[in-house]
Amino acid sequence: MNVNSLVGFQEAHILTLEEMERIMKDPGFKNIRNESLVNEMTWLFWAEK
């Protein structure tokens, strides 16, 4: 996991599960860079629990 995405995540709006699902289902969001970002965000979300 790279530091830049961690820093960006800290500053970002914390997504609810519903928002994350909506983003992941959005066909416009289906590129590799964004998918890896969502995976990191999901990992961080569960790591916080």
Secondary structure, 3 states (H helix, E strand, C coil): CCHHHHHHHHHCCCCCHHHHHHHHHCHHHCCHHHHHHHHHHHHHHHHHC
